[in-house]
Amino acid sequence: MEKEMLKIKEIEERLQREKEEERRKQSIQQKYSLQEQMQLKEQLRREAYEEYIREKDQVDRVITRMIEEDQKLMQMTRMKQDQAKLDMIQSVNEKREMTRKQRELEDYEN
């Protein structure tokens, strides 16, 4: 009877050890799985950030080009306006000069 009790106790202890070993293995496996998930999440975060930086650079370049084009257009418009003013002033001065010469000629003829 005692042998049977010892055998039963040994079997129970062995089963207990096996359960503990299985729990330990599962715990280790869960830890590795969690680490892999964290590494994957970090990799995805880095890739998303790199993509964001690439897209931001593209947008910044487009905006910079648009600003430069706008500035060139404004500069050309200002130059055209300035030239139109100069042409108008020159035209008025030429007209005055012609009028003055015309009067001089009329005065000379009279």
Jmol script that loads the backbone (N, CA, C; Angstrom):
load data "model"
ATOM      1  N   MET A   1       0.803  -1.181   0.000  1.00  0.00           N
ATOM      2  CA  MET A   1       0.000   0.000   0.000  1.00  0.00           C
ATOM      3  C   MET A   1       0.850   1.250   0.000  1.00  0.00           C
ATOM      4  N   GLU A   2       1.882   1.234   0.795  1.00  0.00           N
ATOM      5  CA  GLU A   2       2.756   2.394   0.853  1.00  0.00           C
ATOM      6  C   GLU A   2       3.488   2.595  -0.466  1.00  0.00           C
ATOM      7  N   LYS A   3       3.852   1.513  -1.120  1.00  0.00           N
ATOM      8  CA  LYS A   3       4.502   1.625  -2.417  1.00  0.00           C
ATOM      9  C   LYS A   3       3.573   2.295  -3.421  1.00  0.00           C
ATOM     10  N   GLU A   4       2.333   1.919  -3.344  1.00  0.00           N
ATOM     11  CA  GLU A   4       1.361   2.514  -4.259  1.00  0.00           C
ATOM     12  C   GLU A   4       1.199   4.003  -3.984  1.00  0.00           C
ATOM     13  N   MET A   5       1.174   4.352  -2.711  1.00  0.00           N
ATOM     14  CA  MET A   5       1.052   5.762  -2.330  1.00  0.00           C
ATOM     15  C   MET A   5       2.266   6.550  -2.811  1.00  0.00           C
ATOM     16  N   LEU A   6       3.453   5.947  -2.643  1.00  0.00           N
ATOM     17  CA  LEU A   6       4.674   6.611  -3.109  1.00  0.00           C
ATOM     18  C   LEU A   6       4.640   6.771  -4.627  1.00  0.00           C
ATOM     19  N   LYS A   7       4.194   5.734  -5.287  1.00  0.00           N
ATOM     20  CA  LYS A   7       4.134   5.784  -6.748  1.00  0.00           C
ATOM     21  C   LYS A   7       3.145   6.861  -7.183  1.00  0.00           C
ATOM     22  N   ILE A   8       2.012   6.934  -6.538  1.00  0.00           N
ATOM     23  CA  ILE A   8       1.004   7.953  -6.862  1.00  0.00           C
ATOM     24  C   ILE A   8       1.582   9.338  -6.592  1.00  0.00           C
ATOM     25  N   LYS A   9       2.264   9.471  -5.478  1.00  0.00           N
ATOM     26  CA  LYS A   9       2.857  10.766  -5.143  1.00  0.00           C
ATOM     27  C   LYS A   9       3.918  11.153  -6.169  1.00  0.00           C
ATOM     28  N   GLU A  10       4.711  10.200  -6.593  1.00  0.00           N
ATOM     29  CA  GLU A  10       5.736  10.469  -7.622  1.00  0.00           C
ATOM     30  C   GLU A  10       5.079  10.910  -8.923  1.00  0.00           C
ATOM     31  N   ILE A  11       4.012  10.201  -9.269  1.00  0.00           N
ATOM     32  CA  ILE A  11       3.299  10.544 -10.514  1.00  0.00           C
ATOM     33  C   ILE A  11       2.710  11.947 -10.398  1.00  0.00           C
ATOM     34  N   GLU A  12       2.118  12.270  -9.276  1.00  0.00           N
ATOM     35  CA  GLU A  12       1.545  13.606  -9.076  1.00  0.00           C
ATOM     36  C   GLU A  12       2.625  14.678  -9.140  1.00  0.00           C
ATOM     37  N   GLU A  13       3.775  14.411  -8.503  1.00  0.00           N
ATOM     38  CA  GLU A  13       4.880  15.385  -8.532  1.00  0.00           C
ATOM     39  C   GLU A  13       5.418  15.550  -9.952  1.00  0.00           C
ATOM     40  N   ARG A  14       5.542  14.438 -10.654  1.00  0.00           N
ATOM     41  CA  ARG A  14       6.018  14.511 -12.033  1.00  0.00           C
ATOM     42  C   ARG A  14       5.036  15.298 -12.896  1.00  0.00           C
ATOM     43  N   LEU A  15       3.749  15.033 -12.696  1.00  0.00           N
ATOM     44  CA  LEU A  15       2.736  15.790 -13.452  1.00  0.00           C
ATOM     45  C   LEU A  15       2.798  17.277 -13.102  1.00  0.00           C
ATOM     46  N   GLN A  16       2.998  17.571 -11.845  1.00  0.00           N
ATOM     47  CA  GLN A  16       3.111  18.966 -11.400  1.00  0.00           C
ATOM     48  C   GLN A  16       4.322  19.634 -12.060  1.00  0.00           C
ATOM     49  N   ARG A  17       5.449  18.923 -12.076  1.00  0.00           N
ATOM     50  CA  ARG A  17       6.663  19.469 -12.715  1.00  0.00           C
ATOM     51  C   ARG A  17       6.440  19.688 -14.210  1.00  0.00           C
ATOM     52  N   GLU A  18       5.778  18.743 -14.824  1.00  0.00           N
ATOM     53  CA  GLU A  18       5.490  18.867 -16.262  1.00  0.00           C
ATOM     54  C   GLU A  18       4.592  20.070 -16.531  1.00  0.00           C
ATOM     55  N   LYS A  19       3.591  20.271 -15.674  1.00  0.00           N
ATOM     56  CA  LYS A  19       2.705  21.438 -15.819  1.00  0.00           C
ATOM     57  C   LYS A  19       3.485  22.735 -15.650  1.00  0.00           C
ATOM     58  N   GLU A  20       4.355  22.748 -14.622  1.00  0.00           N
ATOM     59  CA  GLU A  20       5.164  23.953 -14.388  1.00  0.00           C
ATOM     60  C   GLU A  20       6.112  24.209 -15.558  1.00  0.00           C
ATOM     61  N   GLU A  21       6.686  23.138 -16.074  1.00  0.00           N
ATOM     62  CA  GLU A  21       7.588  23.277 -17.234  1.00  0.00           C
ATOM     63  C   GLU A  21       6.805  23.791 -18.444  1.00  0.00           C
ATOM     64  N   GLU A  22       5.611  23.269 -18.637  1.00  0.00           N
ATOM     65  CA  GLU A  22       4.783  23.721 -19.757  1.00  0.00           C
ATOM     66  C   GLU A  22       4.406  25.195 -19.599  1.00  0.00           C
ATOM     67  N   ARG A  23       4.042  25.594 -18.378  1.00  0.00           N
ATOM     68  CA  ARG A  23       3.737  27.015 -18.118  1.00  0.00           C
ATOM     69  C   ARG A  23       4.948  27.901 -18.369  1.00  0.00           C
ATOM     70  N   ARG A  24       6.120  27.422 -17.950  1.00  0.00           N
ATOM     71  CA  ARG A  24       7.358  28.174 -18.171  1.00  0.00           C
ATOM     72  C   ARG A  24       7.625  28.328 -19.669  1.00  0.00           C
ATOM     73  N   LYS A  25       7.456  27.231 -20.409  1.00  0.00           N
ATOM     74  CA  LYS A  25       7.658  27.285 -21.866  1.00  0.00           C
ATOM     75  C   LYS A  25       6.657  28.251 -22.513  1.00  0.00           C
ATOM     76  N   GLN A  26       5.413  28.205 -22.088  1.00  0.00           N
ATOM     77  CA  GLN A  26       4.401  29.109 -22.635  1.00  0.00           C
ATOM     78  C   GLN A  26       4.734  30.560 -22.296  1.00  0.00           C
ATOM     79  N   SER A  27       5.203  30.769 -21.066  1.00  0.00           N
ATOM     80  CA  SER A  27       5.577  32.120 -20.655  1.00  0.00           C
ATOM     81  C   SER A  27       6.721  32.647 -21.515  1.00  0.00           C
ATOM     82  N   ILE A  28       7.716  31.797 -21.742  1.00  0.00           N
ATOM     83  CA  ILE A  28       8.850  32.191 -22.598  1.00  0.00           C
ATOM     84  C   ILE A  28       8.360  32.453 -24.019  1.00  0.00           C
ATOM     85  N   GLN A  29       7.501  31.560 -24.522  1.00  0.00           N
ATOM     86  CA  GLN A  29       6.979  31.736 -25.878  1.00  0.00           C
ATOM     87  C   GLN A  29       6.179  33.038 -25.990  1.00  0.00           C
ATOM     88  N   GLN A  30       5.374  33.353 -24.993  1.00  0.00           N
ATOM     89  CA  GLN A  30       4.606  34.593 -25.002  1.00  0.00           C
ATOM     90  C   GLN A  30       5.540  35.801 -24.973  1.00  0.00           C
ATOM     91  N   LYS A  31       6.617  35.687 -24.193  1.00  0.00           N
ATOM     92  CA  LYS A  31       7.578  36.786 -24.115  1.00  0.00           C
ATOM     93  C   LYS A  31       8.212  37.026 -25.487  1.00  0.00           C
ATOM     94  N   TYR A  32       8.636  35.935 -26.169  1.00  0.00           N
ATOM     95  CA  TYR A  32       9.223  36.080 -27.506  1.00  0.00           C
ATOM     96  C   TYR A  32       8.209  36.641 -28.500  1.00  0.00           C
ATOM     97  N   SER A  33       6.998  36.150 -28.393  1.00  0.00           N
ATOM     98  CA  SER A  33       5.946  36.627 -29.288  1.00  0.00           C
ATOM     99  C   SER A  33       5.707  38.125 -29.072  1.00  0.00           C
ATOM    100  N   LEU A  34       5.660  38.542 -27.820  1.00  0.00           N
ATOM    101  CA  LEU A  34       5.460  39.951 -27.504  1.00  0.00           C
ATOM    102  C   LEU A  34       6.637  40.795 -28.013  1.00  0.00           C
ATOM    103  N   GLN A  35       7.852  40.289 -27.847  1.00  0.00           N
ATOM    104  CA  GLN A  35       9.034  41.007 -28.345  1.00  0.00           C
ATOM    105  C   GLN A  35       8.971  41.150 -29.865  1.00  0.00           C
ATOM    106  N   GLU A  36       8.572  40.088 -30.553  1.00  0.00           N
ATOM    107  CA  GLU A  36       8.453  40.151 -32.013  1.00  0.00           C
ATOM    108  C   GLU A  36       7.408  41.183 -32.424  1.00  0.00           C
ATOM    109  N   GLN A  37       6.284  41.177 -31.715  1.00  0.00           N
ATOM    110  CA  GLN A  37       5.238  42.150 -32.021  1.00  0.00           C
ATOM    111  C   GLN A  37       5.734  43.580 -31.798  1.00  0.00           C
ATOM    112  N   MET A  38       6.480  43.769 -30.714  1.00  0.00           N
ATOM    113  CA  MET A  38       7.007  45.106 -30.426  1.00  0.00           C
ATOM    114  C   MET A  38       8.023  45.529 -31.485  1.00  0.00           C
ATOM    115  N   GLN A  39       8.869  44.584 -31.911  1.00  0.00           N
ATOM    116  CA  GLN A  39       9.840  44.904 -32.951  1.00  0.00           C
ATOM    117  C   GLN A  39       9.144  45.228 -34.263  1.00  0.00           C
ATOM    118  N   LEU A  40       8.123  44.457 -34.596  1.00  0.00           N
ATOM    119  CA  LEU A  40       7.375  44.721 -35.823  1.00  0.00           C
ATOM    120  C   LEU A  40       6.694  46.081 -35.751  1.00  0.00           C
ATOM    121  N   LYS A  41       6.101  46.376 -34.614  1.00  0.00           N
ATOM    122  CA  LYS A  41       5.440  47.673 -34.436  1.00  0.00           C
ATOM    123  C   LYS A  41       6.451  48.809 -34.576  1.00  0.00           C
ATOM    124  N   GLU A  42       7.630  48.653 -34.003  1.00  0.00           N
ATOM    125  CA  GLU A  42       8.673  49.685 -34.103  1.00  0.00           C
ATOM    126  C   GLU A  42       9.138  49.834 -35.544  1.00  0.00           C
ATOM    127  N   GLN A  43       9.298  48.708 -36.241  1.00  0.00           N
ATOM    128  CA  GLN A  43       9.710  48.769 -37.643  1.00  0.00           C
ATOM    129  C   GLN A  43       8.648  49.491 -38.484  1.00  0.00           C
ATOM    130  N   LEU A  44       7.389  49.161 -38.253  1.00  0.00           N
ATOM    131  CA  LEU A  44       6.307  49.821 -38.989  1.00  0.00           C
ATOM    132  C   LEU A  44       6.262  51.311 -38.671  1.00  0.00           C
ATOM    133  N   ARG A  45       6.504  51.669 -37.413  1.00  0.00           N
ATOM    134  CA  ARG A  45       6.519  53.077 -37.025  1.00  0.00           C
ATOM    135  C   ARG A  45       7.640  53.812 -37.750  1.00  0.00           C
ATOM    136  N   ARG A  46       8.832  53.178 -37.792  1.00  0.00           N
ATOM    137  CA  ARG A  46       9.965  53.805 -38.488  1.00  0.00           C
ATOM    138  C   ARG A  46       9.677  53.970 -39.975  1.00  0.00           C
ATOM    139  N   GLU A  47       9.112  52.927 -40.584  1.00  0.00           N
ATOM    140  CA  GLU A  47       8.792  53.003 -42.011  1.00  0.00           C
ATOM    141  C   GLU A  47       7.753  54.093 -42.283  1.00  0.00           C
ATOM    142  N   ALA A  48       6.766  54.186 -41.426  1.00  0.00           N
ATOM    143  CA  ALA A  48       5.735  55.226 -41.592  1.00  0.00           C
ATOM    144  C   ALA A  48       6.350  56.612 -41.444  1.00  0.00           C
ATOM    145  N   TYR A  49       7.258  56.769 -40.493  1.00  0.00           N
ATOM    146  CA  TYR A  49       7.913  58.070 -40.297  1.00  0.00           C
ATOM    147  C   TYR A  49       8.773  58.424 -41.504  1.00  0.00           C
ATOM    148  N   GLU A  50       9.509  57.432 -42.018  1.00  0.00           N
ATOM    149  CA  GLU A  50      10.338  57.686 -43.200  1.00  0.00           C
ATOM    150  C   GLU A  50       9.479  58.087 -44.396  1.00  0.00           C
ATOM    151  N   GLU A  51       8.344  57.421 -44.563  1.00  0.00           N
ATOM    152  CA  GLU A  51       7.421  57.776 -45.641  1.00  0.00           C
ATOM    153  C   GLU A  51       6.879  59.196 -45.436  1.00  0.00           C
ATOM    154  N   TYR A  52       6.548  59.522 -44.208  1.00  0.00           N
ATOM    155  CA  TYR A  52       6.073  60.875 -43.888  1.00  0.00           C
ATOM    156  C   TYR A  52       7.136  61.914 -44.262  1.00  0.00           C
ATOM    157  N   ILE A  53       8.396  61.638 -43.901  1.00  0.00           N
ATOM    158  CA  ILE A  53       9.480  62.585 -44.213  1.00  0.00           C
ATOM    159  C   ILE A  53       9.637  62.729 -45.727  1.00  0.00           C
ATOM    160  N   ARG A  54       9.582  61.608 -46.463  1.00  0.00           N
ATOM    161  CA  ARG A  54       9.704  61.684 -47.929  1.00  0.00           C
ATOM    162  C   ARG A  54       8.572  62.527 -48.518  1.00  0.00           C
ATOM    163  N   GLU A  55       7.340  62.264 -48.082  1.00  0.00           N
ATOM    164  CA  GLU A  55       6.195  63.013 -48.610  1.00  0.00           C
ATOM    165  C   GLU A  55       6.270  64.486 -48.217  1.00  0.00           C
ATOM    166  N   LYS A  56       6.705  64.755 -46.989  1.00  0.00           N
ATOM    167  CA  LYS A  56       6.828  66.138 -46.527  1.00  0.00           C
ATOM    168  C   LYS A  56       7.860  66.876 -47.372  1.00  0.00           C
ATOM    169  N   ASP A  57       8.987  66.215 -47.664  1.00  0.00           N
ATOM    170  CA  ASP A  57      10.007  66.839 -48.504  1.00  0.00           C
ATOM    171  C   ASP A  57       9.460  67.150 -49.893  1.00  0.00           C
ATOM    172  N   GLN A  58       8.687  66.226 -50.446  1.00  0.00           N
ATOM    173  CA  GLN A  58       8.099  66.461 -51.765  1.00  0.00           C
ATOM    174  C   GLN A  58       7.157  67.659 -51.727  1.00  0.00           C
ATOM    175  N   VAL A  59       6.318  67.711 -50.714  1.00  0.00           N
ATOM    176  CA  VAL A  59       5.371  68.825 -50.585  1.00  0.00           C
ATOM    177  C   VAL A  59       6.128  70.138 -50.393  1.00  0.00           C
ATOM    178  N   ASP A  60       7.158  70.111 -49.550  1.00  0.00           N
ATOM    179  CA  ASP A  60       7.955  71.324 -49.321  1.00  0.00           C
ATOM    180  C   ASP A  60       8.595  71.809 -50.611  1.00  0.00           C
ATOM    181  N   ARG A  61       9.102  70.866 -51.424  1.00  0.00           N
ATOM    182  CA  ARG A  61       9.724  71.273 -52.699  1.00  0.00           C
ATOM    183  C   ARG A  61       8.690  71.897 -53.635  1.00  0.00           C
ATOM    184  N   VAL A  62       7.501  71.308 -53.692  1.00  0.00           N
ATOM    185  CA  VAL A  62       6.439  71.849 -54.556  1.00  0.00           C
ATOM    186  C   VAL A  62       6.050  73.249 -54.087  1.00  0.00           C
ATOM    187  N   ILE A  63       5.873  73.406 -52.786  1.00  0.00           N
ATOM    188  CA  ILE A  63       5.492  74.713 -52.244  1.00  0.00           C
ATOM    189  C   ILE A  63       6.578  75.744 -52.513  1.00  0.00           C
ATOM    190  N   THR A  64       7.833  75.361 -52.310  1.00  0.00           N
ATOM    191  CA  THR A  64       8.943  76.279 -52.570  1.00  0.00           C
ATOM    192  C   THR A  64       8.953  76.700 -54.038  1.00  0.00           C
ATOM    193  N   ARG A  65       8.751  75.730 -54.939  1.00  0.00           N
ATOM    194  CA  ARG A  65       8.731  76.044 -56.375  1.00  0.00           C
ATOM    195  C   ARG A  65       7.571  76.985 -56.698  1.00  0.00           C
ATOM    196  N   MET A  66       6.408  76.745 -56.085  1.00  0.00           N
ATOM    197  CA  MET A  66       5.260  77.624 -56.329  1.00  0.00           C
ATOM    198  C   MET A  66       5.539  79.041 -55.824  1.00  0.00           C
ATOM    199  N   ILE A  67       6.145  79.147 -54.657  1.00  0.00           N
ATOM    200  CA  ILE A  67       6.475  80.471 -54.108  1.00  0.00           C
ATOM    201  C   ILE A  67       7.454  81.187 -55.032  1.00  0.00           C
ATOM    202  N   GLU A  68       8.478  80.451 -55.500  1.00  0.00           N
ATOM    203  CA  GLU A  68       9.461  81.068 -56.403  1.00  0.00           C
ATOM    204  C   GLU A  68       8.792  81.536 -57.687  1.00  0.00           C
ATOM    205  N   GLU A  69       7.887  80.714 -58.232  1.00  0.00           N
ATOM    206  CA  GLU A  69       7.187  81.107 -59.457  1.00  0.00           C
ATOM    207  C   GLU A  69       6.323  82.337 -59.211  1.00  0.00           C
ATOM    208  N   ASP A  70       5.639  82.370 -58.080  1.00  0.00           N
ATOM    209  CA  ASP A  70       4.821  83.545 -57.746  1.00  0.00           C
ATOM    210  C   ASP A  70       5.684  84.801 -57.624  1.00  0.00           C
ATOM    211  N   GLN A  71       6.840  84.664 -56.986  1.00  0.00           N
ATOM    212  CA  GLN A  71       7.726  85.815 -56.831  1.00  0.00           C
ATOM    213  C   GLN A  71       8.230  86.302 -58.183  1.00  0.00           C
ATOM    214  N   LYS A  72       8.580  85.368 -59.070  1.00  0.00           N
ATOM    215  CA  LYS A  72       9.030  85.758 -60.410  1.00  0.00           C
ATOM    216  C   LYS A  72       7.914  86.465 -61.172  1.00  0.00           C
ATOM    217  N   LEU A  73       6.699  85.932 -61.049  1.00  0.00           N
ATOM    218  CA  LEU A  73       5.558  86.539 -61.725  1.00  0.00           C
ATOM    219  C   LEU A  73       5.305  87.943 -61.195  1.00  0.00           C
ATOM    220  N   MET A  74       5.348  88.092 -59.869  1.00  0.00           N
ATOM    221  CA  MET A  74       5.146  89.429 -59.282  1.00  0.00           C
ATOM    222  C   MET A  74       6.244  90.384 -59.730  1.00  0.00           C
ATOM    223  N   GLN A  75       7.476  89.897 -59.795  1.00  0.00           N
ATOM    224  CA  GLN A  75       8.588  90.746 -60.230  1.00  0.00           C
ATOM    225  C   GLN A  75       8.396  91.164 -61.694  1.00  0.00           C
ATOM    226  N   MET A  76       7.982  90.222 -62.532  1.00  0.00           N
ATOM    227  CA  MET A  76       7.752  90.568 -63.943  1.00  0.00           C
ATOM    228  C   MET A  76       6.598  91.562 -64.069  1.00  0.00           C
ATOM    229  N   THR A  77       5.557  91.371 -63.288  1.00  0.00           N
ATOM    230  CA  THR A  77       4.418  92.292 -63.326  1.00  0.00           C
ATOM    231  C   THR A  77       4.856  93.686 -62.899  1.00  0.00           C
ATOM    232  N   ARG A  78       5.662  93.752 -61.819  1.00  0.00           N
ATOM    233  CA  ARG A  78       6.166  95.061 -61.372  1.00  0.00           C
ATOM    234  C   ARG A  78       7.033  95.713 -62.454  1.00  0.00           C
ATOM    235  N   MET A  79       7.881  94.909 -63.085  1.00  0.00           N
ATOM    236  CA  MET A  79       8.744  95.459 -64.130  1.00  0.00           C
ATOM    237  C   MET A  79       7.900  95.995 -65.294  1.00  0.00           C
ATOM    238  N   LYS A  80       6.861  95.246 -65.678  1.00  0.00           N
ATOM    239  CA  LYS A  80       5.991  95.696 -66.764  1.00  0.00           C
ATOM    240  C   LYS A  80       5.263  96.979 -66.371  1.00  0.00           C
ATOM    241  N   GLN A  81       4.787  97.037 -65.125  1.00  0.00           N
ATOM    242  CA  GLN A  81       4.108  98.250 -64.659  1.00  0.00           C
ATOM    243  C   GLN A  81       5.076  99.432 -64.653  1.00  0.00           C
ATOM    244  N   ASP A  82       6.284  99.200 -64.147  1.00  0.00           N
ATOM    245  CA  ASP A  82       7.285 100.280 -64.129  1.00  0.00           C
ATOM    246  C   ASP A  82       7.602 100.736 -65.550  1.00  0.00           C
ATOM    247  N   GLN A  83       7.743  99.783 -66.468  1.00  0.00           N
ATOM    248  CA  GLN A  83       8.036 100.155 -67.852  1.00  0.00           C
ATOM    249  C   GLN A  83       6.879 100.921 -68.465  1.00  0.00           C
ATOM    250  N   ALA A  84       5.645 100.495 -68.153  1.00  0.00           N
ATOM    251  CA  ALA A  84       4.473 101.203 -68.682  1.00  0.00           C
ATOM    252  C   ALA A  84       4.441 102.639 -68.157  1.00  0.00           C
ATOM    253  N   LYS A  85       4.776 102.829 -66.866  1.00  0.00           N
ATOM    254  CA  LYS A  85       4.825 104.183 -66.301  1.00  0.00           C
ATOM    255  C   LYS A  85       5.889 105.013 -67.006  1.00  0.00           C
ATOM    256  N   LEU A  86       7.074 104.410 -67.201  1.00  0.00           N
ATOM    257  CA  LEU A  86       8.152 105.144 -67.888  1.00  0.00           C
ATOM    258  C   LEU A  86       7.743 105.505 -69.308  1.00  0.00           C
ATOM    259  N   ASP A  87       7.102 104.560 -69.996  1.00  0.00           N
ATOM    260  CA  ASP A  87       6.654 104.836 -71.364  1.00  0.00           C
ATOM    261  C   ASP A  87       5.628 105.960 -71.380  1.00  0.00           C
ATOM    262  N   MET A  88       4.718 105.958 -70.381  1.00  0.00           N
ATOM    263  CA  MET A  88       3.708 107.004 -70.300  1.00  0.00           C
ATOM    264  C   MET A  88       4.361 108.357 -70.036  1.00  0.00           C
ATOM    265  N   ILE A  89       5.302 108.386 -69.115  1.00  0.00           N
ATOM    266  CA  ILE A  89       5.997 109.635 -68.797  1.00  0.00           C
ATOM    267  C   ILE A  89       6.742 110.141 -70.023  1.00  0.00           C
ATOM    268  N   GLN A  90       7.421 109.213 -70.693  1.00  0.00           N
ATOM    269  CA  GLN A  90       8.159 109.607 -71.894  1.00  0.00           C
ATOM    270  C   GLN A  90       7.202 110.140 -72.965  1.00  0.00           C
ATOM    271  N   SER A  91       6.064 109.475 -73.119  1.00  0.00           N
ATOM    272  CA  SER A  91       5.083 109.912 -74.108  1.00  0.00           C
ATOM    273  C   SER A  91       4.569 111.312 -73.769  1.00  0.00           C
ATOM    274  N   VAL A  92       4.246 111.555 -72.486  1.00  0.00           N
ATOM    275  CA  VAL A  92       3.771 112.871 -72.060  1.00  0.00           C
ATOM    276  C   VAL A  92       4.854 113.917 -72.312  1.00  0.00           C
ATOM    277  N   ASN A  93       6.112 113.579 -71.957  1.00  0.00           N
ATOM    278  CA  ASN A  93       7.214 114.526 -72.172  1.00  0.00           C
ATOM    279  C   ASN A  93       7.402 114.818 -73.655  1.00  0.00           C
ATOM    280  N   GLU A  94       7.314 113.769 -74.494  1.00  0.00           N
ATOM    281  CA  GLU A  94       7.457 113.980 -75.939  1.00  0.00           C
ATOM    282  C   GLU A  94       6.325 114.847 -76.477  1.00  0.00           C
ATOM    283  N   LYS A  95       5.112 114.596 -75.979  1.00  0.00           N
ATOM    284  CA  LYS A  95       3.963 115.399 -76.419  1.00  0.00           C
ATOM    285  C   LYS A  95       4.147 116.857 -76.011  1.00  0.00           C
ATOM    286  N   ARG A  96       4.601 117.074 -74.778  1.00  0.00           N
ATOM    287  CA  ARG A  96       4.859 118.446 -74.321  1.00  0.00           C
ATOM    288  C   ARG A  96       5.919 119.110 -75.190  1.00  0.00           C
ATOM    289  N   GLU A  97       6.966 118.349 -75.474  1.00  0.00           N
ATOM    290  CA  GLU A  97       8.047 118.903 -76.298  1.00  0.00           C
ATOM    291  C   GLU A  97       7.534 119.245 -77.691  1.00  0.00           C
ATOM    292  N   MET A  98       6.718 118.372 -78.234  1.00  0.00           N
ATOM    293  CA  MET A  98       6.171 118.648 -79.577  1.00  0.00           C
ATOM    294  C   MET A  98       5.256 119.876 -79.524  1.00  0.00           C
ATOM    295  N   THR A  99       4.451 119.953 -78.464  1.00  0.00           N
ATOM    296  CA  THR A  99       3.567 121.105 -78.318  1.00  0.00           C
ATOM    297  C   THR A  99       4.388 122.379 -78.189  1.00  0.00           C
ATOM    298  N   ARG A 100       5.455 122.327 -77.388  1.00  0.00           N
ATOM    299  CA  ARG A 100       6.324 123.491 -77.216  1.00  0.00           C
ATOM    300  C   ARG A 100       6.959 123.891 -78.553  1.00  0.00           C
ATOM    301  N   LYS A 101       7.444 122.912 -79.285  1.00  0.00           N
ATOM    302  CA  LYS A 101       8.071 123.214 -80.580  1.00  0.00           C
ATOM    303  C   LYS A 101       7.032 123.762 -81.556  1.00  0.00           C
ATOM    304  N   GLN A 102       5.844 123.189 -81.487  1.00  0.00           N
ATOM    305  CA  GLN A 102       4.776 123.670 -82.369  1.00  0.00           C
ATOM    306  C   GLN A 102       4.465 125.128 -82.066  1.00  0.00           C
ATOM    307  N   ARG A 103       4.412 125.483 -80.780  1.00  0.00           N
ATOM    308  CA  ARG A 103       4.144 126.867 -80.395  1.00  0.00           C
ATOM    309  C   ARG A 103       5.287 127.769 -80.840  1.00  0.00           C
ATOM    310  N   GLU A 104       6.516 127.294 -80.671  1.00  0.00           N
ATOM    311  CA  GLU A 104       7.662 128.090 -81.082  1.00  0.00           C
ATOM    312  C   GLU A 104       7.601 128.374 -82.583  1.00  0.00           C
ATOM    313  N   LEU A 105       7.237 127.329 -83.337  1.00  0.00           N
ATOM    314  CA  LEU A 105       7.133 127.483 -84.773  1.00  0.00           C
ATOM    315  C   LEU A 105       6.010 128.460 -85.129  1.00  0.00           C
ATOM    316  N   GLU A 106       4.894 128.328 -84.426  1.00  0.00           N
ATOM    317  CA  GLU A 106       3.795 129.234 -84.694  1.00  0.00           C
ATOM    318  C   GLU A 106       4.179 130.675 -84.321  1.00  0.00           C
ATOM    319  N   ASP A 107       4.862 130.818 -83.180  1.00  0.00           N
ATOM    320  CA  ASP A 107       5.301 132.141 -82.769  1.00  0.00           C
ATOM    321  C   ASP A 107       6.297 132.712 -83.770  1.00  0.00           C
ATOM    322  N   TYR A 108       7.140 131.884 -84.282  1.00  0.00           N
ATOM    323  CA  TYR A 108       8.156 132.334 -85.220  1.00  0.00           C
ATOM    324  C   TYR A 108       7.497 132.751 -86.543  1.00  0.00           C
ATOM    325  N   GLU A 109       6.488 131.991 -86.944  1.00  0.00           N
ATOM    326  CA  GLU A 109       5.811 132.300 -88.191  1.00  0.00           C
ATOM    327  C   GLU A 109       4.949 133.554 -88.052  1.00  0.00           C
ATOM    328  N   ASN A 110       4.479 133.860 -86.904  1.00  0.00           N
ATOM    329  CA  ASN A 110       3.625 135.044 -86.713  1.00  0.00           C
ATOM    330  C   ASN A 110       4.515 136.189 -86.419  1.00  0.00           C
TER     331      ASN A 110
END
end "model"
wireframe off; spacefill off
backbone 0.3
color backbone group
